[in-house]
Amino acid sequence: MSVQSVEETLEKAQNAGGEVVKQKSADGEHMQLGEFQDTEGNLVGVLKWGM
């Protein structure tokens, strides 16, 4: 899922009862990634293009 801010999205997921699986990391110079597990056990990946 493409987001405006990986950090904010992971924080919102955690505040809603989810669990952060992978903190924000950079993939090269053009993309930021993160992952969380929602309250139903679904693994969700988030990304932001650009730095």
The first five atom37 places (N, CA, C, CB, O) and aatype in JSON, in Angstrom:
{
  "aatype": [12, 15, 19, 5, 15, 19, 6, 6, 16, 10, 6, 11, 0, 5, 2, 0, 7, 7, 6, 19, 19, 11, 5, 11, 15, 0, 3, 7, 6, 8, 12, 5, 10, 7, 6, 13, 5, 3, 16, 6, 7, 2, 10, 19, 7, 19, 10, 11, 17, 7, 12],
  "atom_mask": [
    [1, 1, 1, 1, 1],
    [1, 1, 1, 1, 1],
    [1, 1, 1, 1, 1],
    [1, 1, 1, 1, 1],
    [1, 1, 1, 1, 1],
    [1, 1, 1, 1, 1],
    [1, 1, 1, 1, 1],
    [1, 1, 1, 1, 1],
    [1, 1, 1, 1, 1],
    [1, 1, 1, 1, 1],
    [1, 1, 1, 1, 1],
    [1, 1, 1, 1, 1],
    [1, 1, 1, 1, 1],
    [1, 1, 1, 1, 1],
    [1, 1, 1, 1, 1],
    [1, 1, 1, 1, 1],
    [1, 1, 1, 0, 1],
    [1, 1, 1, 0, 1],
    [1, 1, 1, 1, 1],
    [1, 1, 1, 1, 1],
    [1, 1, 1, 1, 1],
    [1, 1, 1, 1, 1],
    [1, 1, 1, 1, 1],
    [1, 1, 1, 1, 1],
    [1, 1, 1, 1, 1],
    [1, 1, 1, 1, 1],
    [1, 1, 1, 1, 1],
    [1, 1, 1, 0, 1],
    [1, 1, 1, 1, 1],
    [1, 1, 1, 1, 1],
    [1, 1, 1, 1, 1],
    [1, 1, 1, 1, 1],
    [1, 1, 1, 1, 1],
    [1, 1, 1, 0, 1],
    [1, 1, 1, 1, 1],
    [1, 1, 1, 1, 1],
    [1, 1, 1, 1, 1],
    [1, 1, 1, 1, 1],
    [1, 1, 1, 1, 1],
    [1, 1, 1, 1, 1],
    [1, 1, 1, 0, 1],
    [1, 1, 1, 1, 1],
    [1, 1, 1, 1, 1],
    [1, 1, 1, 1, 1],
    [1, 1, 1, 0, 1],
    [1, 1, 1, 1, 1],
    [1, 1, 1, 1, 1],
    [1, 1, 1, 1, 1],
    [1, 1, 1, 1, 1],
    [1, 1, 1, 0, 1],
    [1, 1, 1, 1, 1]
  ],
  "atom_positions": [
    [[0.84, -1.15, 0.0], [0.0, 0.0, 0.0], [0.9, 1.23, 0.0], [-0.97, -0.01, 1.21], [1.83, 1.32, 0.81]],
    [[0.65, 2.17, -0.88], [1.41, 3.4, -0.96], [0.86, 4.41, 0.05], [1.37, 3.99, -2.41], [-0.35, 4.62, 0.14]],
    [[1.76, 5.03, 0.82], [1.36, 5.96, 1.87], [2.17, 7.25, 1.78], [1.52, 5.33, 3.26], [3.21, 7.28, 1.11]],
    [[1.7, 8.3, 2.44], [2.42, 9.57, 2.49], [3.59, 9.51, 3.48], [1.47, 10.72, 2.87], [4.64, 10.11, 3.24]],
    [[3.41, 8.76, 4.58], [4.45, 8.65, 5.6], [4.45, 7.23, 6.18], [4.25, 9.7, 6.72], [3.46, 6.81, 6.78]],
    [[5.53, 6.52, 6.0], [5.65, 5.17, 6.54], [5.6, 5.21, 8.07], [6.95, 4.49, 6.06], [4.9, 4.41, 8.69]],
    [[6.34, 6.13, 8.68], [6.38, 6.23, 10.14], [5.0, 6.49, 10.73], [7.34, 7.33, 10.57], [4.6, 5.82, 11.69]],
    [[4.26, 7.45, 10.17], [2.93, 7.78, 10.68], [1.96, 6.62, 10.5], [2.39, 9.03, 9.99], [1.14, 6.35, 11.38]],
    [[2.04, 5.94, 9.38], [1.15, 4.82, 9.12], [1.41, 3.69, 10.1], [1.31, 4.32, 7.69], [0.46, 3.09, 10.62]],
    [[2.67, 3.38, 10.37], [3.0, 2.32, 11.33], [2.54, 2.71, 12.74], [4.51, 2.05, 11.33], [2.06, 1.86, 13.49]],
    [[2.68, 3.97, 13.08], [2.25, 4.46, 14.4], [0.72, 4.35, 14.53], [2.7, 5.92, 14.62], [0.23, 3.92, 15.57]],
    [[-0.01, 4.73, 13.5], [-1.47, 4.62, 13.53], [-1.91, 3.17, 13.64], [-2.08, 5.26, 12.26], [-2.85, 2.86, 14.38]],
    [[-1.25, 2.28, 12.92], [-1.58, 0.86, 12.98], [-1.37, 0.33, 14.39], [-0.75, 0.05, 11.98], [-2.2, -0.42, 14.92]],
    [[-0.26, 0.71, 15.0], [0.04, 0.25, 16.35], [-0.96, 0.82, 17.35], [1.48, 0.65, 16.74], [-1.4, 0.1, 18.26]],
    [[-1.32, 2.07, 17.22], [-2.29, 2.69, 18.12], [-3.67, 2.07, 17.99], [-2.37, 4.19, 17.85], [-4.47, 2.12, 18.93]],
    [[-3.96, 1.48, 16.83], [-5.26, 0.84, 16.59], [-5.26, -0.64, 17.01], [-5.64, 0.95, 15.12], [-6.25, -1.34, 16.81]],
    [[-4.15, -1.11, 17.6], [-4.1, -2.48, 18.09], [-3.28, -3.42, 17.24], [0.0, 0.0, 0.0], [-3.17, -4.6, 17.56]],
    [[-2.7, -2.92, 16.16], [-1.85, -3.74, 15.31], [-0.45, -3.85, 15.89], [0.0, 0.0, 0.0], [-0.13, -3.26, 16.92]],
    [[0.38, -4.63, 15.21], [1.76, -4.84, 15.66], [2.72, -4.52, 14.52], [1.97, -6.3, 16.15], [2.58, -5.05, 13.41]],
    [[3.69, -3.67, 14.79], [4.7, -3.35, 13.78], [5.63, -4.55, 13.65], [5.51, -2.06, 14.16], [6.21, -5.0, 14.64]],
    [[5.76, -5.06, 12.43], [6.59, -6.23, 12.16], [7.96, -5.78, 11.66], [5.91, -7.16, 11.13], [8.98, -6.38, 12.0]],
    [[7.98, -4.73, 10.85], [9.24, -4.21, 10.29], [9.18, -2.69, 10.33], [9.48, -4.72, 8.83], [8.33, -2.08, 9.68]],
    [[10.08, -2.08, 11.09], [10.15, -0.63, 11.17], [10.54, -0.05, 9.81], [11.17, -0.19, 12.26], [10.96, -0.78, 8.91]],
    [[10.39, 1.24, 9.67], [10.73, 1.91, 8.43], [12.18, 1.64, 8.05], [10.49, 3.42, 8.54], [13.08, 1.73, 8.88]],
    [[12.39, 1.3, 6.8], [13.74, 1.12, 6.27], [13.76, 1.68, 4.85], [14.17, -0.39, 6.29], [12.72, 1.82, 4.21]],
    [[14.94, 1.99, 4.39], [15.1, 2.53, 3.04], [15.54, 1.41, 2.1], [16.11, 3.7, 3.02], [16.37, 0.57, 2.45]],
    [[14.98, 1.43, 0.91], [15.4, 0.51, -0.14], [16.04, 1.37, -1.22], [14.19, -0.36, -0.71], [15.36, 1.88, -2.11]],
    [[17.34, 1.52, -1.13], [18.03, 2.43, -2.03], [17.74, 3.87, -1.65], [0.0, 0.0, 0.0], [17.54, 4.19, -0.48]],
    [[17.71, 4.74, -2.65], [17.48, 6.16, -2.4], [16.09, 6.61, -2.82], [18.52, 6.99, -3.12], [15.79, 7.8, -2.79]],
    [[15.24, 5.67, -3.23], [13.97, 6.08, -3.82], [12.73, 5.52, -3.14], [13.95, 5.68, -5.24], [11.62, 5.85, -3.55]],
    [[12.89, 4.68, -2.11], [11.72, 4.05, -1.52], [11.94, 3.76, -0.04], [11.37, 2.77, -2.27], [13.02, 3.36, 0.37]],
    [[10.88, 3.98, 0.76], [10.87, 3.61, 2.16], [9.82, 2.51, 2.35], [10.57, 4.84, 3.08], [8.76, 2.55, 1.73]],
    [[10.12, 1.54, 3.21], [9.25, 0.38, 3.42], [8.98, 0.16, 4.9], [9.87, -0.87, 2.81], [9.76, 0.59, 5.75]],
    [[7.88, -0.51, 5.2], [7.56, -0.94, 6.56], [6.47, -2.0, 6.48], [0.0, 0.0, 0.0], [5.82, -2.15, 5.45]],
    [[6.26, -2.73, 7.58], [5.23, -3.77, 7.62], [4.57, -3.77, 8.98], [5.83, -5.16, 7.29], [5.22, -3.53, 10.0]],
    [[3.26, -4.06, 8.99], [2.56, -4.27, 10.24], [1.56, -5.4, 10.08], [1.86, -2.99, 10.7], [1.16, -5.75, 8.97]],
    [[1.17, -5.96, 11.22], [0.14, -6.99, 11.25], [-1.09, -6.37, 11.89], [0.62, -8.29, 12.03], [-1.0, -5.81, 12.99]],
    [[-2.23, -6.45, 11.21], [-3.44, -5.85, 11.77], [-4.05, -6.75, 12.84], [-4.47, -5.59, 10.65], [-3.53, -7.83, 13.12]],
    [[-5.14, -6.3, 13.43], [-5.74, -7.04, 14.55], [-6.34, -8.37, 14.13], [-6.82, -6.2, 15.19], [-6.64, -9.2, 14.99]],
    [[-6.5, -8.6, 12.85], [-7.03, -9.87, 12.36], [-5.93, -10.8, 11.86], [-8.04, -9.62, 11.25], [-6.21, -11.88, 11.35]],
    [[-4.67, -10.37, 12.01], [-3.55, -11.21, 11.64], [-3.04, -11.03, 10.22], [0.0, 0.0, 0.0], [-2.13, -11.74, 9.79]],
    [[-3.61, -10.08, 9.48], [-3.16, -9.82, 8.11], [-1.86, -9.03, 8.12], [-4.24, -9.06, 7.31], [-1.72, -8.06, 8.86]],
    [[-0.91, -9.44, 7.3], [0.35, -8.73, 7.16], [0.19, -7.69, 6.06], [1.53, -9.72, 6.84], [-0.21, -8.0, 4.94]],
    [[0.51, -6.43, 6.39], [0.35, -5.33, 5.45], [1.68, -4.64, 5.26], [-0.73, -4.33, 5.95], [2.33, -4.24, 6.23]],
    [[2.09, -4.49, 4.02], [3.3, -3.76, 3.69], [2.94, -2.36, 3.22], [0.0, 0.0, 0.0], [1.98, -2.18, 2.48]],
    [[3.71, -1.37, 3.66], [3.5, 0.01, 3.23], [4.77, 0.53, 2.61], [3.06, 0.9, 4.42], [5.87, 0.14, 2.99]],
    [[4.62, 1.42, 1.64], [5.78, 2.01, 0.99], [5.52, 3.46, 0.6], [6.18, 1.21, -0.23], [4.39, 3.86, 0.37]],
    [[6.58, 4.2, 0.54], [6.55, 5.58, 0.1], [7.64, 5.75, -0.94], [6.73, 6.57, 1.29], [8.81, 5.47, -0.68]],
    [[7.25, 6.2, -2.12], [8.22, 6.48, -3.17], [8.85, 7.83, -2.89], [7.56, 6.45, -4.59], [8.17, 8.78, -2.5]],
    [[10.14, 7.92, -3.09], [10.87, 9.16, -2.83], [11.32, 9.22, -1.39], [0.0, 0.0, 0.0], [10.82, 8.47, -0.54]],
    [[12.24, 10.09, -1.11], [12.76, 10.21, 0.25], [12.33, 11.47, 0.86], [14.23, 10.11, 0.27], [12.68, 11.74, 2.01]]
  ]
}
